[in-house]
Amino acid sequence: MSDVSVVIVSFNTKKLTLDCIGSIQKSSILRIELVVVDNGSDDGTVASLKKLANKGVIKLIANKSNLGFAKANNQGIKEARGEYVLLLNSDTVVKKNAIDKLVEFAKSKTDAGVIVPKLLNIDGSLQGSVFRLPTLSRAIAQYWFSKKKLLDKYSPKTNVPIIVESAVMAAFLISPQALKKVGFLDERYFMYYEDHDYCRRLLSSGLRVYFIPSAEVVHVHGASGQGMADEENQWRRLIPSSKLYHGIIMHSLITFVIWSRRQMNKFFK
């Protein structure tokens, strides 16, 4: 049995995916199983991955079309045989011992459900990677009462592990107890809000999300969603995901809060 199953979802990111796999192989002394789920790439990714699969480097699931982020990750989780499961974006580079540090911490905390590293930009600067869960009261506080960045991604200024409410799934270690209590990602989310949804369910189960600053992963932000990240596609997927997460009434209220503040800003220009 592997210590960790790393699940990578790829979509037209051939070089990034191969670089990510290479960084994992160099970064850890743990027994790591690599499961790559390709979501219908047409850039030659699958052919390269098949070569690695034939050599036994990875397990490959090659979808004929893009099934979405949540469903593809679930395919990988179902195939995984490791004690822990690390969901890892294809546009990441894992720094030395990062996975080991996440697992080591997870083993030390009985309430650890999800454990996430510090994310870095390519230039080494900090990248926002955790959230406060979005609520109507926080939307009002940020947009009407200028409580800055309550709903924005941020990187905690800390040198020690801390509990956070939610985190992006770019590098997202799921513990055995979380898999048992919370289970899989909700496949109704094609893209967006699946991270908030999982963390909210995790907190409801009595488990916690931990941020570990000593574990570092470089993230080429947005590259794993190439081909889906244009403005039209973003809104087409973001709005249904928001309605699913918040419910239609709460989604409408939060949207009104944001819209009304923007209208006020235009009026007082």
Secondary structure, DSSP 8 states (H G I E B T S, - for coil): --SEEEEEEESS-HHHHHHHHHHHHHH-SS-EEEEEEEES--SSHHHHHHHHHHTTS-EEEEESS---HHHHHHHHHHH--SSEEEEEETTEEE-TTHHHHHHHHHHH-TTEEEEEEEEE-TTS-EE--EE----HHHHHHHHTS--TTTTS-B----SS-EEESEE-TTEEEE-HHHHHHT-S--TT-SSSSHHHHHHHHHHHTT-EEEEEEEEEEEE-TTGGGTTT-SHHHHHHHHHHHHHHHH-HHHHHHHHHHHHHHHHHHHHT-
